[in-house]
Amino acid sequence: MKAGIVGLPNVGKSTLFNCLSNAKAQSANFPFCTIEPNIGVVNVPDTRLEKLEEIVNPEKVIPATVEIVDIAGLVKGASKGEGLGNQFLANIRETDAILHVLRCFDNDNIIHVDNSIDPVRDKETIDIELQLKDLETVQKRLERVKKIAKTGNKEAQAELVVLLKVEETLLQGVSVRTINFNEKEEVFIKSLQFITAKPVLYVCNVDEQSAVSGNSYVDKVKTAVRDENAEVIVLAVATEADIAELEDYEERQLFLEDMGLQEAGVSRLIRSAYTLLNLQTYFTAGEKEVRAWTIPIGASGPQAAGVIHTDFEKGFIRAETISYEDYVLYGTEAKVKEAGKMRIEGKDYVVQDGDVMHFRFNV
């Protein structure tokens, strides 16, 4: 599962990517400095993992990860191939969620492609280009489906209804993600990979003084997206990138505290991206390792086991399960068992975020 960082040129995408992944994507004060998408595998900050490490004292600790892709800046006309439009749109189609970076700071030394700062306009520029590309996709599909539907094909007729709903929405300048589909329609829509169907998180890139409370630009963004059911995160990207360069953890914390922050904004961003991707975590805890495993929200016991090894899923018998809260409360697995708080869960169990699990299987 991948989240793609998108935005106009020079809004701070590559700086944010560097900050997130510590991979050094080229960051320069001109458009299109990120020509190939850079991919970073980012650890998901989780205080629960630290707590389990304290209790178990394992040989190693392995956090959950999320993949972040830094994608070339988009300009007006991208849907028609302007700039790096075709490449940008192909790269974003391959991601599962969008981190949309908006410039919410003034700085005469950093050029803006439109020569003025207006994050709502910038957002609309990108929205329009993505919607136009989706409109092209839906209209191509409609040509084919209309012909088949005329023959009386029931499946094509059902598809036609959904496609016309999508076309109408896009023609109104509204993204596909705002449409409520039923379960069957959802499966069909996913297969078409509409770009504007992907969940989005808005990242307002601000100056250091606005890192805690935001500014008037951020307020405008929040007003503009209030009906989108999308989260808005405020981040002083350049400052956080400088802090991330510091080797000493305590020194980094002191700088963050000076800014009025309890933790790095990128930590909040990574956790939000993880949720945006519809992911959650379960843990395994033993002397050799304490590990966070990534699964989709709603995964069953066997599916969770399959993340460790496919044999675990095939031969799944049961999952010995402890809630994270009980594990911390009682302090050891033995004490959890004594208190009767270890649960035996079967194949139909829906794994909960934070479960500490041990699988029994037979192949």
Order of alpha helices (4+ residues) and beta strands (2+ residues): beta-alpha-beta-alpha-beta-beta-alpha-beta-alpha-alpha-alpha-beta-alpha-beta-alpha-alpha-alpha-beta-beta-alpha-alpha-beta-alpha-alpha-beta-beta
